[in-house]
Amino acid sequence: MATLFLLGRIRIVVYSNDHPPPHIHAVSEGHARFALGETPADVRLVESERMSRRELRSIAEAIIARHDDCLKAWIRIHGH
């Protein structure tokens, strides 16, 4: 697991043993998975558990702002 960045107490990570398509996870007491897509406009929530709408909105905004770095990290770890 590679931590890409922290958002308060929430870790934004890519799991090394994960599967395509490119996505990242937000982990705290809850969990969420966001698809990355090819552009920042393509970022979308795929699933969440025990996270508030406010947290999810904040996470999505942070991922959109760092989209290119997140996608590069996914490609570096997974090779596609």
Backbone as XML, in Angstrom:
<?xml version="1.0"?>
<chain id="A" units="angstrom">
  <residue number="1" name="MET">
    <atom name="N" x="0.849" y="-1.171" z="0.000"/>
    <atom name="CA" x="0.000" y="0.000" z="0.000"/>
    <atom name="C" x="0.892" y="1.232" z="0.000"/>
  </residue>
  <residue number="2" name="ALA">
    <atom name="N" x="0.621" y="2.134" z="-0.912"/>
    <atom name="CA" x="1.354" y="3.401" z="-0.986"/>
    <atom name="C" x="0.417" y="4.533" z="-0.592"/>
  </residue>
  <residue number="3" name="THR">
    <atom name="N" x="0.808" y="5.297" z="0.421"/>
    <atom name="CA" x="0.026" y="6.463" z="0.800"/>
    <atom name="C" x="0.412" y="7.611" z="-0.122"/>
  </residue>
  <residue number="4" name="LEU">
    <atom name="N" x="-0.554" y="8.153" z="-0.849"/>
    <atom name="CA" x="-0.295" y="9.243" z="-1.781"/>
    <atom name="C" x="-0.285" y="10.585" z="-1.058"/>
  </residue>
  <residue number="5" name="PHE">
    <atom name="N" x="-1.257" y="10.780" z="-0.154"/>
    <atom name="CA" x="-1.290" y="11.989" z="0.653"/>
    <atom name="C" x="-2.273" y="11.801" z="1.800"/>
  </residue>
  <residue number="6" name="LEU">
    <atom name="N" x="-2.189" y="12.705" z="2.743"/>
    <atom name="CA" x="-3.100" y="12.711" z="3.887"/>
    <atom name="C" x="-4.048" y="13.889" z="3.766"/>
  </residue>
  <residue number="7" name="LEU">
    <atom name="N" x="-5.263" y="13.667" z="4.182"/>
    <atom name="CA" x="-6.269" y="14.718" z="4.225"/>
    <atom name="C" x="-6.827" y="14.683" z="5.644"/>
  </residue>
  <residue number="8" name="GLY">
    <atom name="N" x="-6.190" y="15.430" z="6.532"/>
    <atom name="CA" x="-6.528" y="15.313" z="7.949"/>
    <atom name="C" x="-6.161" y="13.917" z="8.419"/>
  </residue>
  <residue number="9" name="ARG">
    <atom name="N" x="-7.129" y="13.203" z="8.952"/>
    <atom name="CA" x="-6.890" y="11.839" z="9.434"/>
    <atom name="C" x="-7.162" y="10.774" z="8.366"/>
  </residue>
  <residue number="10" name="ILE">
    <atom name="N" x="-7.487" y="11.206" z="7.180"/>
    <atom name="CA" x="-7.820" y="10.289" z="6.084"/>
    <atom name="C" x="-6.587" y="10.067" z="5.207"/>
  </residue>
  <residue number="11" name="ARG">
    <atom name="N" x="-6.239" y="8.796" z="5.002"/>
    <atom name="CA" x="-5.125" y="8.452" z="4.109"/>
    <atom name="C" x="-5.678" y="8.151" z="2.720"/>
  </residue>
  <residue number="12" name="ILE">
    <atom name="N" x="-5.047" y="8.714" z="1.714"/>
    <atom name="CA" x="-5.405" y="8.433" z="0.327"/>
    <atom name="C" x="-4.333" y="7.479" z="-0.189"/>
  </residue>
  <residue number="13" name="VAL">
    <atom name="N" x="-4.748" y="6.278" z="-0.592"/>
    <atom name="CA" x="-3.789" y="5.215" z="-0.883"/>
    <atom name="C" x="-4.091" y="4.504" z="-2.200"/>
  </residue>
  <residue number="14" name="VAL">
    <atom name="N" x="-3.037" y="3.846" z="-2.705"/>
    <atom name="CA" x="-3.149" y="2.893" z="-3.810"/>
    <atom name="C" x="-2.637" y="1.572" z="-3.267"/>
  </residue>
  <residue number="15" name="TYR">
    <atom name="N" x="-3.412" y="0.524" z="-3.406"/>
    <atom name="CA" x="-2.986" y="-0.811" z="-2.977"/>
    <atom name="C" x="-2.180" y="-1.464" z="-4.096"/>
  </residue>
  <residue number="16" name="SER">
    <atom name="N" x="-1.033" y="-2.022" z="-3.755"/>
    <atom name="CA" x="-0.150" y="-2.613" z="-4.763"/>
    <atom name="C" x="-0.734" y="-3.887" z="-5.370"/>
  </residue>
  <residue number="17" name="ASN">
    <atom name="N" x="-1.598" y="-4.572" z="-4.657"/>
    <atom name="CA" x="-2.181" y="-5.817" z="-5.172"/>
    <atom name="C" x="-3.600" y="-5.604" z="-5.698"/>
  </residue>
  <residue number="18" name="ASP">
    <atom name="N" x="-3.904" y="-4.380" z="-6.108"/>
    <atom name="CA" x="-5.256" y="-4.028" z="-6.543"/>
    <atom name="C" x="-5.449" y="-4.322" z="-8.032"/>
  </residue>
  <residue number="19" name="HIS">
    <atom name="N" x="-6.586" y="-4.003" z="-8.549"/>
    <atom name="CA" x="-7.011" y="-4.354" z="-9.911"/>
    <atom name="C" x="-7.388" y="-3.101" z="-10.700"/>
  </residue>
  <residue number="20" name="PRO">
    <atom name="N" x="-7.328" y="-3.183" z="-12.049"/>
    <atom name="CA" x="-7.837" y="-2.089" z="-12.880"/>
    <atom name="C" x="-9.359" y="-2.030" z="-12.755"/>
  </residue>
  <residue number="21" name="PRO">
    <atom name="N" x="-9.974" y="-0.951" z="-13.146"/>
    <atom name="CA" x="-9.412" y="0.278" z="-13.703"/>
    <atom name="C" x="-8.786" y="1.134" z="-12.599"/>
  </residue>
  <residue number="22" name="PRO">
    <atom name="N" x="-8.007" y="2.152" z="-12.990"/>
    <atom name="CA" x="-7.339" y="3.007" z="-12.010"/>
    <atom name="C" x="-8.311" y="3.631" z="-11.005"/>
  </residue>
  <residue number="23" name="HIS">
    <atom name="N" x="-7.988" y="3.448" z="-9.739"/>
    <atom name="CA" x="-8.798" y="4.006" z="-8.659"/>
    <atom name="C" x="-7.927" y="4.134" z="-7.412"/>
  </residue>
  <residue number="24" name="ILE">
    <atom name="N" x="-8.400" y="4.922" z="-6.464"/>
    <atom name="CA" x="-7.690" y="5.063" z="-5.202"/>
    <atom name="C" x="-8.675" y="4.931" z="-4.056"/>
  </residue>
  <residue number="25" name="HIS">
    <atom name="N" x="-8.120" y="4.689" z="-2.887"/>
    <atom name="CA" x="-8.916" y="4.467" z="-1.693"/>
    <atom name="C" x="-8.674" y="5.579" z="-0.688"/>
  </residue>
  <residue number="26" name="ALA">
    <atom name="N" x="-9.712" y="5.930" z="0.035"/>
    <atom name="CA" x="-9.627" y="6.847" z="1.166"/>
    <atom name="C" x="-9.922" y="6.005" z="2.405"/>
  </residue>
  <residue number="27" name="VAL">
    <atom name="N" x="-8.983" y="6.038" z="3.358"/>
    <atom name="CA" x="-9.087" y="5.153" z="4.512"/>
    <atom name="C" x="-8.989" y="5.953" z="5.806"/>
  </residue>
  <residue number="28" name="SER">
    <atom name="N" x="-9.956" y="5.767" z="6.678"/>
    <atom name="CA" x="-9.934" y="6.306" z="8.043"/>
    <atom name="C" x="-10.740" y="5.306" z="8.864"/>
  </residue>
  <residue number="29" name="GLU">
    <atom name="N" x="-11.662" y="5.769" z="9.706"/>
    <atom name="CA" x="-12.560" y="4.825" z="10.373"/>
    <atom name="C" x="-13.490" y="4.191" z="9.343"/>
  </residue>
  <residue number="30" name="GLY">
    <atom name="N" x="-13.716" y="4.905" z="8.256"/>
    <atom name="CA" x="-14.505" y="4.411" z="7.136"/>
    <atom name="C" x="-13.603" y="4.167" z="5.941"/>
  </residue>
  <residue number="31" name="HIS">
    <atom name="N" x="-14.232" y="3.962" z="4.815"/>
    <atom name="CA" x="-13.499" y="3.661" z="3.588"/>
    <atom name="C" x="-14.291" y="4.165" z="2.396"/>
  </residue>
  <residue number="32" name="ALA">
    <atom name="N" x="-13.576" y="4.627" z="1.384"/>
    <atom name="CA" x="-14.221" y="5.000" z="0.121"/>
    <atom name="C" x="-13.276" y="4.671" z="-1.020"/>
  </residue>
  <residue number="33" name="ARG">
    <atom name="N" x="-13.853" y="4.400" z="-2.175"/>
    <atom name="CA" x="-13.057" y="4.136" z="-3.378"/>
    <atom name="C" x="-13.518" y="5.102" z="-4.452"/>
  </residue>
  <residue number="34" name="PHE">
    <atom name="N" x="-12.542" y="5.741" z="-5.101"/>
    <atom name="CA" x="-12.810" y="6.710" z="-6.157"/>
    <atom name="C" x="-12.133" y="6.262" z="-7.451"/>
  </residue>
  <residue number="35" name="ALA">
    <atom name="N" x="-12.901" y="6.218" z="-8.539"/>
    <atom name="CA" x="-12.340" y="5.965" z="-9.861"/>
    <atom name="C" x="-11.624" y="7.232" z="-10.309"/>
  </residue>
  <residue number="36" name="LEU">
    <atom name="N" x="-10.476" y="7.062" z="-10.966"/>
    <atom name="CA" x="-9.702" y="8.213" z="-11.411"/>
    <atom name="C" x="-10.089" y="8.690" z="-12.804"/>
  </residue>
  <residue number="37" name="GLY">
    <atom name="N" x="-10.311" y="7.784" z="-13.726"/>
    <atom name="CA" x="-10.578" y="8.186" z="-15.101"/>
    <atom name="C" x="-9.366" y="8.845" z="-15.722"/>
  </residue>
  <residue number="38" name="GLU">
    <atom name="N" x="-9.539" y="9.398" z="-16.908"/>
    <atom name="CA" x="-8.417" y="9.999" z="-17.640"/>
    <atom name="C" x="-8.198" y="11.468" z="-17.311"/>
  </residue>
  <residue number="39" name="THR">
    <atom name="N" x="-9.230" y="12.157" z="-16.848"/>
    <atom name="CA" x="-9.119" y="13.586" z="-16.548"/>
    <atom name="C" x="-9.698" y="13.858" z="-15.158"/>
  </residue>
  <residue number="40" name="PRO">
    <atom name="N" x="-9.378" y="14.998" z="-14.573"/>
    <atom name="CA" x="-9.969" y="15.327" z="-13.273"/>
    <atom name="C" x="-11.503" y="15.305" z="-13.288"/>
  </residue>
  <residue number="41" name="ALA">
    <atom name="N" x="-12.103" y="15.646" z="-14.407"/>
    <atom name="CA" x="-13.566" y="15.641" z="-14.507"/>
    <atom name="C" x="-14.148" y="14.232" z="-14.422"/>
  </residue>
  <residue number="42" name="ASP">
    <atom name="N" x="-13.306" y="13.213" z="-14.623"/>
    <atom name="CA" x="-13.758" y="11.820" z="-14.596"/>
    <atom name="C" x="-13.745" y="11.200" z="-13.201"/>
  </residue>
  <residue number="43" name="VAL">
    <atom name="N" x="-13.195" y="11.891" z="-12.207"/>
    <atom name="CA" x="-13.137" y="11.345" z="-10.851"/>
    <atom name="C" x="-14.558" y="11.145" z="-10.337"/>
  </residue>
  <residue number="44" name="ARG">
    <atom name="N" x="-14.819" y="9.938" z="-9.796"/>
    <atom name="CA" x="-16.158" y="9.677" z="-9.267"/>
    <atom name="C" x="-16.085" y="8.682" z="-8.117"/>
  </residue>
  <residue number="45" name="LEU">
    <atom name="N" x="-17.007" y="8.824" z="-7.209"/>
    <atom name="CA" x="-17.128" y="7.923" z="-6.075"/>
    <atom name="C" x="-17.693" y="6.596" z="-6.563"/>
  </residue>
  <residue number="46" name="VAL">
    <atom name="N" x="-17.027" y="5.502" z="-6.210"/>
    <atom name="CA" x="-17.494" y="4.173" z="-6.590"/>
    <atom name="C" x="-18.231" y="3.508" z="-5.431"/>
  </residue>
  <residue number="47" name="GLU">
    <atom name="N" x="-17.660" y="3.631" z="-4.236"/>
    <atom name="CA" x="-18.302" y="3.054" z="-3.057"/>
    <atom name="C" x="-17.791" y="3.758" z="-1.815"/>
  </residue>
  <residue number="48" name="SER">
    <atom name="N" x="-18.597" y="3.708" z="-0.764"/>
    <atom name="CA" x="-18.165" y="4.273" z="0.516"/>
    <atom name="C" x="-18.862" y="3.554" z="1.657"/>
  </residue>
  <residue number="49" name="GLU">
    <atom name="N" x="-18.200" y="3.584" z="2.784"/>
    <atom name="CA" x="-18.732" y="2.964" z="3.981"/>
    <atom name="C" x="-18.284" y="3.773" z="5.188"/>
  </residue>
  <residue number="50" name="ARG">
    <atom name="N" x="-19.239" y="4.192" z="5.993"/>
    <atom name="CA" x="-18.977" y="4.936" z="7.229"/>
    <atom name="C" x="-18.203" y="6.242" z="7.005"/>
  </residue>
  <residue number="51" name="MET">
    <atom name="N" x="-18.535" y="6.958" z="5.936"/>
    <atom name="CA" x="-17.957" y="8.280" z="5.686"/>
    <atom name="C" x="-19.103" y="9.242" z="5.384"/>
  </residue>
  <residue number="52" name="SER">
    <atom name="N" x="-19.003" y="10.442" z="5.925"/>
    <atom name="CA" x="-20.065" y="11.432" z="5.719"/>
    <atom name="C" x="-19.979" y="12.038" z="4.319"/>
  </residue>
  <residue number="53" name="ARG">
    <atom name="N" x="-21.068" y="12.645" z="3.902"/>
    <atom name="CA" x="-21.080" y="13.340" z="2.605"/>
    <atom name="C" x="-20.041" y="14.452" z="2.591"/>
  </residue>
  <residue number="54" name="ARG">
    <atom name="N" x="-19.897" y="15.116" z="3.714"/>
    <atom name="CA" x="-18.907" y="16.198" z="3.823"/>
    <atom name="C" x="-17.491" y="15.665" z="3.625"/>
  </residue>
  <residue number="55" name="GLU">
    <atom name="N" x="-17.177" y="14.536" z="4.257"/>
    <atom name="CA" x="-15.865" y="13.918" z="4.066"/>
    <atom name="C" x="-15.667" y="13.514" z="2.611"/>
  </residue>
  <residue number="56" name="LEU">
    <atom name="N" x="-16.672" y="12.887" z="2.031"/>
    <atom name="CA" x="-16.572" y="12.421" z="0.648"/>
    <atom name="C" x="-16.376" y="13.591" z="-0.315"/>
  </residue>
  <residue number="57" name="ARG">
    <atom name="N" x="-17.074" y="14.672" z="-0.087"/>
    <atom name="CA" x="-16.928" y="15.862" z="-0.937"/>
    <atom name="C" x="-15.505" y="16.422" z="-0.821"/>
  </residue>
  <residue number="58" name="SER">
    <atom name="N" x="-14.998" y="16.490" z="0.387"/>
    <atom name="CA" x="-13.646" y="16.997" z="0.629"/>
    <atom name="C" x="-12.599" y="16.095" z="-0.019"/>
  </residue>
  <residue number="59" name="ILE">
    <atom name="N" x="-12.785" y="14.801" z="0.099"/>
    <atom name="CA" x="-11.869" y="13.834" z="-0.509"/>
    <atom name="C" x="-11.895" y="13.976" z="-2.022"/>
  </residue>
  <residue number="60" name="ALA">
    <atom name="N" x="-13.088" y="14.035" z="-2.603"/>
    <atom name="CA" x="-13.214" y="14.167" z="-4.057"/>
    <atom name="C" x="-12.513" y="15.429" z="-4.554"/>
  </residue>
  <residue number="61" name="GLU">
    <atom name="N" x="-12.694" y="16.534" z="-3.848"/>
    <atom name="CA" x="-12.040" y="17.788" z="-4.246"/>
    <atom name="C" x="-10.522" y="17.658" z="-4.201"/>
  </residue>
  <residue number="62" name="ALA">
    <atom name="N" x="-10.011" y="16.988" z="-3.177"/>
    <atom name="CA" x="-8.562" y="16.804" z="-3.053"/>
    <atom name="C" x="-8.025" y="15.895" z="-4.156"/>
  </residue>
  <residue number="63" name="ILE">
    <atom name="N" x="-8.768" y="14.847" z="-4.480"/>
    <atom name="CA" x="-8.340" y="13.935" z="-5.546"/>
    <atom name="C" x="-8.368" y="14.647" z="-6.897"/>
  </residue>
  <residue number="64" name="ILE">
    <atom name="N" x="-9.399" y="15.420" z="-7.141"/>
    <atom name="CA" x="-9.494" y="16.175" z="-8.395"/>
    <atom name="C" x="-8.309" y="17.132" z="-8.519"/>
  </residue>
  <residue number="65" name="ALA">
    <atom name="N" x="-7.968" y="17.794" z="-7.428"/>
    <atom name="CA" x="-6.851" y="18.747" z="-7.448"/>
    <atom name="C" x="-5.509" y="18.050" z="-7.691"/>
  </residue>
  <residue number="66" name="ARG">
    <atom name="N" x="-5.404" y="16.780" z="-7.305"/>
    <atom name="CA" x="-4.147" y="16.028" z="-7.453"/>
    <atom name="C" x="-4.281" y="14.892" z="-8.467"/>
  </residue>
  <residue number="67" name="HIS">
    <atom name="N" x="-5.269" y="14.973" z="-9.324"/>
    <atom name="CA" x="-5.582" y="13.877" z="-10.246"/>
    <atom name="C" x="-4.365" y="13.347" z="-10.988"/>
  </residue>
  <residue number="68" name="ASP">
    <atom name="N" x="-3.604" y="14.207" z="-11.615"/>
    <atom name="CA" x="-2.475" y="13.750" z="-12.427"/>
    <atom name="C" x="-1.469" y="12.969" z="-11.592"/>
  </residue>
  <residue number="69" name="ASP">
    <atom name="N" x="-1.158" y="13.453" z="-10.399"/>
    <atom name="CA" x="-0.223" y="12.744" z="-9.523"/>
    <atom name="C" x="-0.796" y="11.400" z="-9.083"/>
  </residue>
  <residue number="70" name="CYS">
    <atom name="N" x="-2.076" y="11.352" z="-8.796"/>
    <atom name="CA" x="-2.716" y="10.095" z="-8.395"/>
    <atom name="C" x="-2.684" y="9.079" z="-9.530"/>
  </residue>
  <residue number="71" name="LEU">
    <atom name="N" x="-2.994" y="9.513" z="-10.728"/>
    <atom name="CA" x="-2.978" y="8.608" z="-11.881"/>
    <atom name="C" x="-1.568" y="8.132" z="-12.181"/>
  </residue>
  <residue number="72" name="LYS">
    <atom name="N" x="-0.590" y="9.019" z="-12.087"/>
    <atom name="CA" x="0.819" y="8.620" z="-12.292"/>
    <atom name="C" x="1.242" y="7.584" z="-11.263"/>
  </residue>
  <residue number="73" name="ALA">
    <atom name="N" x="0.814" y="7.749" z="-10.024"/>
    <atom name="CA" x="1.143" y="6.780" z="-8.974"/>
    <atom name="C" x="0.517" y="5.427" z="-9.288"/>
  </residue>
  <residue number="74" name="TRP">
    <atom name="N" x="-0.748" y="5.428" z="-9.717"/>
    <atom name="CA" x="-1.405" y="4.167" z="-10.087"/>
    <atom name="C" x="-0.596" y="3.474" z="-11.194"/>
  </residue>
  <residue number="75" name="ILE">
    <atom name="N" x="-0.231" y="4.202" z="-12.230"/>
    <atom name="CA" x="0.513" y="3.627" z="-13.349"/>
    <atom name="C" x="1.881" y="3.136" z="-12.903"/>
  </residue>
  <residue number="76" name="ARG">
    <atom name="N" x="2.566" y="3.891" z="-12.057"/>
    <atom name="CA" x="3.878" y="3.480" z="-11.554"/>
    <atom name="C" x="3.775" y="2.172" z="-10.775"/>
  </residue>
  <residue number="77" name="ILE">
    <atom name="N" x="2.733" y="2.025" z="-9.980"/>
    <atom name="CA" x="2.563" y="0.828" z="-9.144"/>
    <atom name="C" x="2.046" y="-0.357" z="-9.951"/>
  </residue>
  <residue number="78" name="HIS">
    <atom name="N" x="1.117" y="-0.110" z="-10.870"/>
    <atom name="CA" x="0.449" y="-1.207" z="-11.586"/>
    <atom name="C" x="0.926" y="-1.396" z="-13.031"/>
  </residue>
  <residue number="79" name="GLY">
    <atom name="N" x="1.648" y="-0.420" z="-13.567"/>
    <atom name="CA" x="2.202" y="-0.575" z="-14.906"/>
    <atom name="C" x="1.228" y="-0.412" z="-16.044"/>
  </residue>
  <residue number="80" name="HIS">
    <atom name="N" x="0.027" y="0.064" z="-15.801"/>
    <atom name="CA" x="-0.928" y="0.330" z="-16.898"/>
    <atom name="C" x="-1.946" y="1.334" z="-16.475"/>
  </residue>
</chain>
